[in-house]
């Protein structure tokens, strides 16, 4: 099909700049893309008939990694502080 209708995983590496040029980078377009990504994640991992704790645990693990990376500089400085 046309390049603008393809998903990211279906685009070849040489076609990537042209594919990115067809994307909508306005705030409304980015919000729509974020909403589409969340709904596909929700339907694939959380809203399933026979699901397990994998979707929620993946979300929590991502939150833990993100919060650790945000606080890494503070944790690193705190580790070298002496208590005496």
trRosetta pair geometry for C-beta under 8 A, 3 or more apart (Angstrom, degrees):
i j d omega theta_ij theta_ji phi_ij phi_ji
1 5 4.7 -61 128 74 131 129
1 6 6.5 167 73 -61 100 80
2 5 5.0 83 66 8 85 104
2 6 7.6 -143 97 -20 47 86
3 6 5.9 -49 -157 14 38 116
3 11 7.4 67 -156 -114 85 103
3 15 6.3 -148 -131 -178 120 123
3 18 6.0 -30 167 121 162 110
3 19 5.5 -129 171 -92 106 76
3 22 6.2 156 109 -12 100 154
4 19 7.6 169 -92 -138 43 64
4 22 4.1 -134 -101 171 93 148
6 10 4.4 -130 -170 88 105 118
6 11 5.4 129 116 -66 132 82
6 19 6.8 -69 70 -123 113 124
7 10 4.9 85 56 9 76 107
7 11 7.5 -135 96 -19 40 88
8 11 5.9 -53 -154 18 35 114
8 19 7.6 136 -113 143 59 143
11 15 5.1 -131 -169 90 89 111
11 16 5.8 113 135 -87 124 62
11 19 4.6 -15 -130 -54 150 166
12 15 4.8 80 58 13 81 106
12 16 7.5 -113 98 -36 44 77
13 16 5.7 -22 -159 -18 37 119
15 18 5.5 -65 -166 50 64 110
15 19 5.5 67 137 -29 87 107
16 19 5.5 -57 -140 38 30 112
16 20 6.2 31 161 -20 66 105
17 20 5.7 -53 -146 36 31 111
17 21 6.5 35 154 -24 63 104
18 21 5.6 -51 -152 30 34 115
18 22 7.1 31 151 -19 62 102
19 22 6.0 -58 -159 31 36 108
19 23 7.3 46 145 -34 64 98
20 23 5.6 -42 -157 11 43 119
23 29 7.3 133 162 157 73 134
23 33 8.0 27 -164 -77 110 145
24 28 7.7 -48 144 86 127 79
24 29 2.9 -144 117 -128 106 151
24 30 7.8 -135 109 -39 79 54
24 32 7.6 16 80 52 129 126
24 33 7.8 180 68 -38 90 114
25 29 6.1 -44 -32 80 7 132
25 30 6.5 37 -154 -56 46 100
26 29 4.5 92 50 7 78 106
26 30 7.0 -147 88 -5 38 86
27 30 5.8 -54 -143 38 31 109
27 31 6.2 31 157 -19 64 107
28 31 5.7 -53 -146 37 30 112
28 32 6.4 32 153 -20 63 106
29 32 5.6 -53 -147 36 31 112
29 33 6.4 32 153 -18 64 105
30 33 5.6 -53 -148 37 33 112
30 34 6.3 35 153 -19 65 105
31 34 5.6 -52 -147 37 32 112
31 35 6.3 33 153 -19 64 106
32 35 5.6 -53 -146 37 31 112
32 36 6.3 32 154 -19 65 106
33 36 5.7 -53 -145 37 31 111
33 37 6.3 32 155 -19 65 106
34 37 5.7 -53 -146 36 31 111
34 38 6.3 30 155 -17 64 106
35 38 5.8 -53 -145 37 30 110
35 39 6.3 27 157 -17 64 108
36 39 5.9 -56 -144 39 29 108
36 40 6.4 26 157 -16 64 107
37 40 6.0 -57 -147 38 29 107
37 41 6.3 29 154 -17 64 108
38 41 5.7 -56 -146 39 31 111
38 42 6.1 32 155 -21 66 109
39 42 5.6 -51 -141 37 31 113
39 43 6.2 27 159 -15 65 108
40 43 5.9 -55 -142 41 30 107
40 44 6.1 24 159 -17 65 112
41 44 6.0 -63 -143 40 26 106
41 45 6.0 -24 177 22 65 114
41 46 7.5 43 132 0 71 105
41 55 7.8 138 162 -150 81 106
42 45 7.2 -77 -127 53 16 78
42 46 5.0 -47 -153 46 59 119
42 47 5.4 39 150 -3 81 111
42 55 8.0 88 -131 -173 39 140
43 46 7.7 -21 -46 52 12 77
43 47 5.2 -41 -113 62 44 114
43 48 7.9 99 174 -65 44 73
44 48 7.5 5 167 -61 23 113
44 55 7.8 156 97 -103 66 119
45 48 7.1 -63 -175 -19 11 120
45 51 7.3 106 174 -141 41 130
45 54 6.3 -113 -158 103 99 93
45 55 3.1 143 145 -104 98 107
45 58 6.5 -67 -173 42 154 138
46 51 6.9 98 -154 176 20 168
46 55 4.1 -162 -70 132 66 155
46 56 6.8 92 -109 -54 98 73
47 51 7.9 120 87 -26 5 152
48 51 3.8 115 65 -57 107 110
48 55 7.8 156 6 -30 112 139
51 54 7.1 -120 -173 38 87 94
51 55 6.4 -15 -175 -1 133 120
53 56 5.5 -64 -163 52 68 106
53 57 5.1 65 140 -25 92 111
54 57 6.0 -62 -139 43 25 106
54 58 6.1 28 161 -23 64 108
55 58 5.9 -55 -148 33 26 111
55 59 6.6 25 153 -17 61 107
56 59 5.6 -56 -152 36 34 113
56 60 6.3 30 153 -16 67 107
57 60 5.6 -53 -143 41 35 110
57 61 6.1 38 155 -21 67 105
58 61 5.8 -51 -143 36 29 111
58 62 6.4 33 154 -19 61 105
59 62 5.8 -55 -152 35 29 112
59 63 6.5 30 150 -19 63 105
60 63 5.5 -51 -148 35 35 113
60 64 6.4 37 153 -20 66 103
61 64 5.6 -50 -147 35 33 113
61 65 6.4 31 155 -16 65 105
62 65 5.9 -55 -147 38 31 109
62 66 6.2 30 156 -18 65 109
63 66 5.7 -58 -145 39 29 111
63 67 6.2 24 159 -15 66 108
64 67 6.1 -57 -143 40 27 105
64 68 6.2 28 157 -19 63 109
65 68 5.7 -55 -145 37 29 112
65 69 6.3 26 157 -17 64 107
66 69 5.9 -56 -148 36 29 108
66 70 6.5 30 153 -19 63 105
67 70 5.6 -51 -147 35 35 113
67 71 6.3 10 160 1 67 111
68 71 6.2 -72 -143 51 28 93
68 72 6.4 58 153 -68 65 85
68 75 7.6 -16 -157 -6 72 155
69 72 5.6 -14 -146 -26 34 119
71 74 5.0 -57 -169 47 75 115
71 75 5.5 76 132 -26 90 103
72 75 5.7 -59 -144 40 31 109
72 76 6.0 33 158 -23 67 108
73 76 5.7 -53 -144 34 29 113
73 77 6.5 25 158 -14 63 105
74 77 6.1 -57 -149 38 30 106
74 78 6.1 29 154 -21 64 112
75 78 5.6 -58 -144 39 30 114
75 79 6.4 40 155 -32 64 102
76 79 5.9 -47 -152 21 29 115
76 80 7.4 12 157 -6 59 104
77 80 6.5 -69 -159 39 35 100
77 81 6.9 47 148 -40 67 102
78 81 5.7 -43 -154 9 38 120
